């Protein structure tokens, strides 16, 4: 993220004295990527940022994975994971159930009504898509509202918590990277501005507007990290509340981007998935499929052609509308399709022919393409539709 933002009170010159309204000296923290060579922000705390009084083990939700073996396409019904009584006692951090993962990215799902603990992912950035419901995300940079359709991008090591709002549970699809998550490089000028041909611009990104000052002592924060490659958790007890920042400025901060603000790129014939790309991370990309006019060549076939994922696994989360290519497969709202590299996939039987003459697709989906194979988490194993792999042939296993 390279769009400069300034919130609250900061000194005229960096690395100089800055005092709060009571005259107390504030403590400057540089939060920066890639050592001192990447995007960063400077935050001004009332308390000492590293001051902790205890550190103890926290057990995150089950992070174990199982290979996709024998190899097959899979359909996951995510809403089955969280009946109302489970959602009522879950929160967005500790209630997540792992669907898929590898060394580069982990994908989870949660439905939650409870306020989450303070939390920090020290492994990589998080991109949380709000399927339904609403929340306030309180962060060390300030609070940001999250609504249905929002991607909430939270940079690595940002302390935050989720406060669901309204009568319905917050349903969210969490993409946890082992890297940073950024706009695709082809959308950016050499100085980092989003270009005219980008499907969104800086006006569509919404960050905190004012500091979030809280107080307290002996404040617990859950931290997810990965020593030796294994995902583990630590609970740090801070001497003072982390939300003590009187002001900050820079180019690194959490923000929301709503899927309704993605402007689709269309063509005379069917366009490949990269035109739907919205973000990229280390060895994976994220794409948004939104309602749009479709191909206008007189002989066009609007649904995708059959394709083999030679170098990637394709994970599609269906979060609204009607997905023409999947009709007759059992996929619906809250489904995830897993199409692994290794053999072809594409429209369900009949969809190819039915799409001829279509002028508009009313579909909403978030896709993650990974460039290394994904394994199945416990959440995927608990909600799989065992019939999906055979829907192209209409026959079960022999």
C-alpha positions as CSV (number, residue, x, y, z in Angstrom):
1,X,0.0,0.0,0.0
2,X,1.5,3.3,-1.1
3,X,-1.3,5.8,-0.6
4,X,-0.2,8.3,2.1
5,X,-2.5,8.9,5.0
6,X,-2.3,11.0,8.2
7,X,-4.6,10.5,11.2
8,X,-4.5,12.3,14.6
9,X,-1.6,14.4,15.9
10,X,1.9,13.9,14.6
11,X,5.0,16.1,14.9
12,X,6.1,18.3,11.9
13,X,9.3,16.3,11.6
14,X,9.7,12.6,12.1
15,X,11.9,11.2,14.8
16,X,11.5,14.3,16.9
17,X,9.8,15.0,20.2
18,X,6.0,14.7,20.2
19,X,3.8,15.3,23.3
20,X,0.2,14.5,24.0
21,X,-2.3,17.3,25.1
22,X,-1.1,16.8,28.7
23,X,2.5,17.4,27.8
24,X,3.6,13.7,28.2
25,X,6.2,12.6,25.7
26,X,4.9,10.0,23.2
27,X,6.9,7.0,22.0
28,X,7.4,6.7,18.2
29,X,7.1,3.3,16.6
30,X,8.1,2.5,13.0
31,X,5.9,-0.2,11.6
32,X,7.5,-1.1,8.3
33,X,7.8,-3.9,5.8
34,X,10.9,-5.5,4.4
35,X,13.1,-4.2,7.2
36,X,13.5,-0.5,6.5
37,X,13.1,-0.9,2.7
38,X,9.3,-1.2,2.2
39,X,6.1,0.7,3.0
40,X,5.8,1.9,6.6
41,X,4.0,4.1,9.0
42,X,5.0,6.0,12.2
43,X,2.8,5.6,15.2
44,X,3.0,7.7,18.4
45,X,2.1,5.8,21.6
46,X,1.4,7.0,25.1
47,X,3.0,3.8,26.5
48,X,6.0,1.7,25.5
49,X,5.1,-0.5,22.6
50,X,7.3,-3.5,23.6
51,X,6.4,-3.5,27.4
52,X,4.9,-6.9,28.3
53,X,4.5,-8.5,31.7
54,X,3.9,-12.1,30.6
55,X,4.1,-14.4,27.6
56,X,2.4,-17.8,27.4
57,X,1.3,-20.4,25.0
58,X,-2.0,-19.9,23.1
59,X,-3.4,-22.9,21.1
60,X,-4.9,-21.5,17.8
61,X,-7.8,-23.4,16.1
62,X,-6.7,-26.6,14.4
63,X,-4.1,-25.8,11.7
64,X,-3.4,-29.4,10.6
65,X,-3.9,-30.3,6.9
66,X,-4.4,-33.5,4.8
67,X,-3.2,-33.9,1.2
68,X,-5.9,-33.8,-1.5
69,X,-5.3,-37.5,-2.2
70,X,-6.7,-39.2,-4.1
71,X,-6.8,-36.2,-6.4
72,X,-10.3,-34.8,-7.2
73,X,-12.4,-31.7,-7.4
74,X,-14.2,-30.9,-4.3
75,X,-17.2,-28.9,-3.1
76,X,-17.4,-27.4,0.4
77,X,-20.6,-26.3,2.0
78,X,-19.4,-23.7,4.5
79,X,-22.7,-22.8,6.1
80,X,-22.9,-26.4,7.4
81,X,-19.9,-25.6,9.7
82,X,-21.7,-22.9,11.7
83,X,-25.3,-23.7,12.8
84,X,-26.9,-20.8,14.7
85,X,-25.9,-22.2,18.2
86,X,-22.3,-22.4,17.1
87,X,-22.2,-19.0,15.6
88,X,-23.7,-17.5,18.7
89,X,-20.7,-18.5,20.8
90,X,-18.0,-17.9,18.2
91,X,-15.7,-15.0,17.5
92,X,-14.0,-14.0,14.3
93,X,-10.5,-15.0,15.5
94,X,-10.7,-18.1,17.7
95,X,-13.8,-19.4,15.9
96,X,-12.1,-19.8,12.4
97,X,-12.1,-23.3,10.9
98,X,-9.3,-24.0,8.4
99,X,-10.5,-25.1,4.9
100,X,-7.3,-25.2,2.9
101,X,-3.6,-24.3,3.3
102,X,0.0,-24.5,2.2
103,X,3.2,-22.8,3.1
104,X,2.0,-19.6,1.3
105,X,-1.6,-19.1,2.4
106,X,-4.3,-20.5,4.6
107,X,-8.0,-20.1,4.0
108,X,-10.6,-20.3,6.8
109,X,-14.3,-19.6,7.4
110,X,-16.2,-18.4,10.4
111,X,-19.6,-17.2,11.5
112,X,-19.5,-15.3,14.7
113,X,-21.6,-13.1,17.0
114,X,-19.1,-12.6,19.8
115,X,-16.4,-9.9,20.2
116,X,-13.0,-11.3,19.4
117,X,-9.9,-11.0,21.6
118,X,-7.2,-8.6,20.6
119,X,-5.2,-10.4,17.9
120,X,-2.2,-10.0,15.7
121,X,-1.1,-12.2,12.8
122,X,2.8,-12.1,12.8
123,X,3.0,-14.5,9.8
124,X,1.6,-12.3,7.1
125,X,-1.2,-10.0,6.0
126,X,-4.8,-11.0,6.3
127,X,-7.6,-10.4,3.8
128,X,-11.0,-11.0,5.3
129,X,-14.0,-11.0,3.0
130,X,-17.4,-10.2,4.8
131,X,-20.0,-12.5,3.2
132,X,-22.8,-11.1,5.4
133,X,-23.3,-9.1,8.6
134,X,-21.4,-6.1,9.8
135,X,-18.7,-5.2,12.3
136,X,-16.4,-2.6,13.6
137,X,-12.7,-3.6,13.3
138,X,-10.8,-1.8,16.0
139,X,-7.1,-1.5,15.3
140,X,-4.0,0.2,16.6
141,X,-4.4,2.6,13.7
142,X,-8.1,3.4,14.5
143,X,-11.5,1.8,13.8
144,X,-12.9,0.9,10.4
145,X,-16.4,-0.2,9.7
146,X,-16.8,-3.5,7.8
147,X,-20.0,-4.3,5.9
148,X,-21.3,-7.0,3.5
149,X,-19.0,-7.3,0.5
150,X,-16.0,-5.7,2.1
151,X,-12.5,-7.0,1.8
152,X,-10.7,-6.0,5.0
153,X,-7.0,-5.9,4.5
154,X,-5.0,-6.0,7.8
155,X,-1.2,-5.7,7.5
156,X,1.0,-8.2,9.2
157,X,1.5,-7.6,13.0
158,X,-1.4,-5.1,13.2
159,X,-3.1,-5.5,16.6
160,X,-6.9,-5.5,16.1
161,X,-10.2,-7.0,17.2
162,X,-13.6,-7.7,15.6
163,X,-16.9,-6.4,17.1
164,X,-19.9,-7.8,15.2
165,X,-22.9,-5.6,14.9
166,X,-26.6,-6.2,14.4
167,X,-28.8,-9.3,15.0
168,X,-27.2,-11.6,12.5
169,X,-23.8,-13.3,12.9
170,X,-20.8,-12.0,10.9
171,X,-19.9,-14.5,8.2
172,X,-16.4,-14.1,6.9
173,X,-13.9,-15.8,4.6
174,X,-10.4,-15.3,5.9
175,X,-7.3,-15.4,3.6
176,X,-4.1,-15.5,5.8
177,X,-0.9,-15.0,3.8
178,X,2.7,-15.8,4.7
179,X,3.6,-12.6,2.8
180,X,2.1,-9.2,2.1
181,X,-1.1,-8.7,0.0
182,X,-1.0,-5.8,-2.5
183,X,-2.7,-4.5,-5.6
184,X,-1.3,-6.3,-8.7
185,X,1.9,-4.6,-10.0
186,X,0.4,-4.1,-13.5
187,X,-2.2,-1.8,-12.0
188,X,0.4,0.5,-10.5
189,X,2.5,3.3,-11.8
190,X,6.3,3.1,-11.1
191,X,5.6,5.4,-8.1
192,X,2.7,3.2,-6.8
193,X,-0.4,5.1,-7.9
194,X,-3.3,3.0,-9.2
195,X,-3.4,3.5,-13.0
196,X,-6.4,4.6,-15.1
197,X,-6.8,1.0,-16.5
198,X,-7.0,-0.4,-12.9
199,X,-10.5,-1.8,-12.0
200,X,-10.4,0.3,-8.8
201,X,-8.7,3.4,-7.5
202,X,-7.6,5.0,-4.2
203,X,-11.1,6.5,-3.7
204,X,-12.4,3.0,-3.2
205,X,-10.0,2.2,-0.3
206,X,-11.2,3.2,3.2
207,X,-8.9,3.4,6.1
208,X,-9.2,4.7,9.7
209,X,-10.1,8.4,10.1
210,X,-9.2,9.1,13.7
211,X,-7.2,7.6,16.5
212,X,-8.8,4.9,18.8
213,X,-7.6,5.7,22.3
214,X,-8.2,3.0,25.0
215,X,-6.7,2.5,28.4
216,X,-6.0,-0.4,30.7
217,X,-3.3,-2.5,32.2
218,X,-2.3,-6.2,31.8
219,X,-4.0,-6.4,28.4
220,X,-3.9,-9.8,26.6
221,X,-3.1,-10.0,22.9
222,X,-3.2,-13.3,20.9
223,X,-0.3,-13.6,18.4
224,X,-0.1,-16.1,15.6
225,X,3.4,-16.9,14.4
226,X,5.4,-19.7,12.8
227,X,8.7,-20.7,14.3
228,X,10.2,-23.5,12.2
229,X,7.3,-23.5,9.8
230,X,4.7,-24.6,12.2
231,X,1.8,-22.3,13.0
232,X,1.6,-21.7,16.7
233,X,0.2,-19.1,19.1
234,X,1.4,-16.9,21.9
235,X,-0.6,-14.8,24.3
236,X,1.3,-11.6,25.2
237,X,0.2,-9.6,28.2
238,X,0.9,-5.9,27.6
239,X,1.6,-3.5,30.5
240,X,-0.6,-0.9,28.9
241,X,-3.3,-1.0,26.2
242,X,-2.0,-1.2,22.6
243,X,-4.7,1.2,21.5
244,X,-2.9,4.2,22.9
245,X,-1.8,5.8,19.6
246,X,-2.5,9.6,19.5
247,X,-1.6,9.9,15.8
248,X,0.2,8.3,12.9
249,X,1.1,8.8,9.3
250,X,2.5,6.8,6.4
251,X,1.6,4.3,3.7
252,X,1.0,1.1,5.7
253,X,-2.4,0.7,7.5
254,X,-5.6,-1.4,7.4
255,X,-8.3,-0.6,4.9
256,X,-11.5,-1.9,3.3
257,X,-12.4,-2.4,-0.3
258,X,-15.9,-3.3,-1.3
259,X,-16.5,-5.9,-4.0
260,X,-19.2,-3.6,-5.5
261,X,-16.5,-1.0,-6.3
262,X,-14.6,-3.5,-8.6
263,X,-15.2,-2.4,-12.2
264,X,-15.3,-5.5,-14.4
265,X,-13.1,-5.7,-17.5
266,X,-15.0,-7.4,-20.3
267,X,-14.3,-8.2,-24.0
268,X,-15.8,-9.3,-27.3
269,X,-14.9,-12.9,-26.4
270,X,-14.5,-14.6,-23.0
271,X,-11.8,-13.0,-20.9
272,X,-9.4,-15.1,-18.8
273,X,-9.4,-14.9,-15.0
274,X,-6.5,-12.4,-14.6
275,X,-9.0,-9.6,-15.7
276,X,-10.8,-10.3,-12.4
277,X,-7.7,-9.9,-10.2
278,X,-8.0,-7.6,-7.3
279,X,-4.9,-8.5,-5.1
280,X,-1.8,-10.6,-5.1
281,X,0.3,-12.2,-2.4
282,X,3.4,-14.5,-2.4
283,X,2.5,-17.4,-4.7
284,X,-1.2,-16.7,-4.9
285,X,-3.7,-14.1,-6.4
286,X,-7.2,-13.0,-5.4
287,X,-9.9,-12.3,-8.0
288,X,-13.4,-10.8,-7.7
289,X,-16.1,-12.0,-10.1
290,X,-18.9,-9.5,-10.1
291,X,-22.2,-8.8,-12.0
292,X,-21.2,-7.8,-15.6
293,X,-22.1,-7.6,-19.2
294,X,-20.6,-10.6,-21.0
295,X,-19.0,-11.3,-24.4
296,X,-20.5,-9.6,-27.4
297,X,-19.0,-11.5,-30.4
298,X,-22.0,-12.9,-32.3
299,X,-20.7,-16.5,-31.9
300,X,-19.3,-16.1,-28.3
301,X,-19.7,-18.7,-25.6
302,X,-19.9,-16.6,-22.4
303,X,-19.1,-19.3,-19.8
304,X,-15.5,-20.2,-19.3
305,X,-13.8,-22.7,-21.7
306,X,-12.5,-25.9,-20.2
307,X,-9.1,-25.4,-18.8
308,X,-6.4,-27.3,-16.9
309,X,-4.7,-25.6,-14.0
310,X,-1.2,-26.6,-14.9
311,X,0.5,-24.4,-12.3
312,X,-2.2,-23.6,-9.7
313,X,-5.1,-24.7,-7.6
314,X,-8.3,-22.7,-8.1
315,X,-10.5,-22.0,-5.1
316,X,-13.8,-20.2,-5.7
317,X,-16.0,-18.9,-2.9
318,X,-19.6,-18.3,-4.1
319,X,-21.1,-15.4,-2.2
320,X,-24.0,-14.1,-4.3
321,X,-26.0,-14.2,-7.5
322,X,-26.2,-17.2,-9.8
323,X,-23.0,-18.7,-11.1
324,X,-23.9,-19.9,-14.6
325,X,-21.0,-22.3,-15.1
326,X,-21.8,-24.3,-11.9
327,X,-25.6,-24.8,-12.4
328,X,-26.6,-28.4,-11.7
329,X,-23.6,-29.1,-9.5
330,X,-25.1,-28.4,-6.1
331,X,-23.0,-25.3,-5.6
332,X,-24.8,-22.3,-4.1
333,X,-24.5,-19.4,-1.6
334,X,-21.7,-20.2,0.8
335,X,-20.1,-22.9,-1.3
336,X,-16.4,-23.3,-2.1
337,X,-15.2,-25.2,-5.2
338,X,-11.7,-26.7,-5.1
339,X,-10.3,-27.4,-8.5
340,X,-6.7,-28.6,-8.1
341,X,-3.9,-28.5,-10.6
342,X,-3.5,-31.8,-12.4
343,X,-6.6,-32.1,-14.6
344,X,-9.2,-30.0,-16.4
345,X,-12.3,-28.4,-15.1
346,X,-14.9,-26.0,-16.4
347,X,-18.6,-25.5,-16.9
348,X,-21.0,-28.2,-15.7
349,X,-22.8,-30.3,-18.4
350,X,-25.3,-28.2,-20.3
351,X,-23.9,-24.9,-19.1
352,X,-21.7,-24.4,-22.2
353,X,-24.7,-24.6,-24.5
354,X,-27.1,-22.7,-22.2
355,X,-24.8,-19.7,-22.1
356,X,-25.0,-18.9,-25.8
357,X,-26.8,-15.7,-26.3
358,X,-26.5,-14.5,-22.7
359,X,-25.8,-10.8,-22.3
360,X,-25.3,-10.5,-18.5
361,X,-24.1,-12.6,-15.7
362,X,-25.4,-11.9,-12.1
363,X,-22.7,-13.6,-10.1
364,X,-20.5,-12.8,-7.1
365,X,-17.5,-14.8,-6.1
366,X,-14.0,-14.4,-4.6
367,X,-11.4,-16.6,-6.1
368,X,-7.9,-17.6,-4.8
369,X,-5.5,-19.1,-7.2
370,X,-2.4,-20.6,-5.6
371,X,0.9,-21.6,-7.3
372,X,1.6,-24.5,-5.0
373,X,-0.8,-27.3,-4.1
374,X,-3.2,-26.8,-1.2
375,X,-4.0,-29.3,1.4
376,X,-7.4,-29.8,3.1
377,X,-8.0,-28.5,6.6
378,X,-10.3,-29.9,9.2
379,X,-13.1,-27.5,8.1
380,X,-13.0,-28.8,4.6
381,X,-13.2,-32.4,5.7
382,X,-16.2,-31.6,7.9
383,X,-18.4,-30.0,5.1
384,X,-17.5,-31.7,1.9
385,X,-20.2,-32.7,-0.6
386,X,-19.0,-36.2,-1.7
387,X,-20.9,-36.1,-5.0
388,X,-19.4,-33.1,-6.6
389,X,-16.4,-34.7,-8.3
390,X,-18.6,-36.9,-10.4
391,X,-21.1,-34.2,-11.6
392,X,-19.4,-33.8,-15.0
393,X,-19.8,-37.5,-15.8
394,X,-23.0,-38.2,-14.0
395,X,-21.5,-41.4,-12.6
396,X,-20.0,-42.2,-9.2
397,X,-16.7,-43.9,-8.5
398,X,-16.3,-47.4,-9.9
